[in-house]
């Protein structure tokens, strides 16, 4: 599979590597024990990056959630996240897709194929059960 790049608005490369070995996870947290806000979590074979309005919230999302989502991280090695504090703007339309940006870095997903709401009342995150509600929106390849 060809290399895929997740790049910032100014051409700064965030993630490089084969497309099947990278991920971007977009978070909208309305309430949590660590606060609220939007965050972006990026990962590849060499790094995990978090961008969000609060370093503690961003690190918590990456280490307590993304780290344990085997279907998202696809067996990638775990790295302590590099955290950048920045406001993340977030726009979601389940009919057309999602866009999240901190002004420099952006994630855009379009062409939804399906939408599914799931709720798991005892999702295992590193040995601790959590209530997890997720909207899955698989999209067409770019």
C-alpha positions as CSV (number, residue, x, y, z in Angstrom):
1,X,0.0,0.0,0.0
2,X,1.4,3.5,-0.8
3,X,2.6,5.8,1.9
4,X,0.1,8.1,3.4
5,X,0.7,11.4,5.0
6,X,-1.4,13.4,7.5
7,X,-0.2,16.9,7.0
8,X,-0.7,20.3,8.7
9,X,-2.2,23.2,6.9
10,X,1.3,24.7,6.3
11,X,2.7,21.5,4.9
12,X,4.2,20.3,8.2
13,X,4.2,16.5,8.2
14,X,2.4,15.1,11.3
15,X,2.4,11.4,10.6
16,X,4.2,9.5,7.8
17,X,4.1,5.9,6.9
18,X,1.9,3.2,5.3
19,X,-1.8,4.1,5.4
20,X,-2.6,0.9,7.3
21,X,-0.1,1.8,10.0
22,X,-1.4,5.3,10.9
23,X,-4.6,6.6,12.6
24,X,-6.3,9.8,13.6
25,X,-8.8,9.8,16.3
26,X,-11.1,12.8,16.8
27,X,-12.6,13.4,20.2
28,X,-15.6,15.5,21.4
29,X,-15.8,15.3,25.1
30,X,-18.9,16.9,26.6
31,X,-18.2,15.9,30.1
32,X,-15.5,13.8,31.8
33,X,-13.6,13.5,35.1
34,X,-10.8,15.4,33.2
35,X,-12.9,18.2,31.7
36,X,-14.5,18.9,28.4
37,X,-13.3,19.8,24.9
38,X,-12.3,18.6,21.5
39,X,-9.0,16.8,20.8
40,X,-7.1,15.1,18.0
41,X,-5.0,12.0,18.7
42,X,-2.6,10.9,15.9
43,X,-0.5,7.7,15.9
44,X,2.0,5.8,13.8
45,X,4.8,3.3,14.3
46,X,7.1,6.0,15.8
47,X,4.9,8.4,17.7
48,X,1.6,9.4,19.3
49,X,0.6,13.1,19.1
50,X,-2.3,14.8,20.9
51,X,-3.6,18.3,20.2
52,X,-6.3,19.7,22.5
53,X,-7.2,22.6,24.7
54,X,-5.9,21.0,27.9
55,X,-2.8,18.9,28.3
56,X,-4.3,16.7,31.0
57,X,-7.5,16.0,29.1
58,X,-5.6,15.2,25.9
59,X,-3.0,12.9,27.6
60,X,-5.9,11.1,29.4
61,X,-7.8,10.5,26.2
62,X,-4.7,9.0,24.5
63,X,-3.5,6.9,27.4
64,X,-6.8,5.8,28.9
65,X,-8.7,5.3,25.6
66,X,-6.8,5.3,22.3
67,X,-4.1,3.1,23.8
68,X,-6.7,0.3,24.4
69,X,-8.6,0.5,21.1
70,X,-7.0,-2.4,19.2
71,X,-9.3,-1.8,16.2
72,X,-8.0,1.8,16.0
73,X,-4.3,1.4,16.8
74,X,-4.1,-1.7,14.7
75,X,-1.3,-3.3,16.8
76,X,1.0,-0.2,16.6
77,X,3.5,0.1,19.4
78,X,2.5,2.5,22.2
79,X,4.6,5.7,22.8
80,X,4.0,8.3,25.5
81,X,2.1,11.0,23.7
82,X,3.6,14.3,22.6
83,X,1.0,16.9,23.7
84,X,0.3,20.2,22.1
85,X,-2.1,22.6,23.8
86,X,-4.3,24.3,21.2
87,X,-8.0,25.0,20.7
88,X,-9.5,22.4,18.3
89,X,-12.5,23.4,16.2
90,X,-14.8,20.5,15.3
91,X,-17.6,20.1,12.7
92,X,-19.6,16.9,12.2
93,X,-22.4,16.3,9.7
94,X,-23.3,12.6,9.6
95,X,-24.5,13.0,6.0
96,X,-21.2,14.5,4.6
97,X,-18.4,13.9,7.1
98,X,-16.2,15.5,9.7
99,X,-13.6,18.2,9.9
100,X,-11.5,19.0,13.0
101,X,-8.7,21.5,13.0
102,X,-6.5,23.5,15.5
103,X,-5.8,26.1,12.8
104,X,-2.6,24.4,11.6
105,X,-3.4,20.7,11.7
106,X,-6.6,19.2,10.3
107,X,-8.4,15.9,10.0
108,X,-11.1,15.7,7.3
109,X,-13.2,12.6,6.7
110,X,-15.8,12.5,3.9
111,X,-18.0,10.1,2.0
112,X,-19.7,8.3,4.9
113,X,-20.7,4.7,4.0
114,X,-22.6,4.0,7.3
115,X,-23.3,5.3,10.7
116,X,-23.6,3.3,13.9
117,X,-24.1,4.3,17.5
118,X,-22.7,1.8,20.0
119,X,-22.8,1.7,23.8
120,X,-20.9,-0.6,26.0
121,X,-21.6,-0.4,29.7
122,X,-18.4,-2.2,30.7
123,X,-15.8,-1.5,28.0
124,X,-12.4,-2.8,29.3
125,X,-9.8,-0.1,29.2
126,X,-6.6,-1.5,30.6
127,X,-8.4,-3.7,33.2
128,X,-11.0,-1.0,34.2
129,X,-14.6,-1.1,33.0
130,X,-15.9,2.2,31.6
131,X,-19.2,3.2,29.9
132,X,-18.4,4.1,26.4
133,X,-20.7,5.5,23.8
134,X,-19.3,5.8,20.3
135,X,-20.5,6.9,16.8
136,X,-18.7,4.8,14.2
137,X,-18.7,6.4,10.7
138,X,-16.7,4.4,8.1
139,X,-16.0,6.4,5.1
140,X,-14.8,6.0,1.5
141,X,-11.0,5.8,1.0
142,X,-9.4,9.1,-0.1
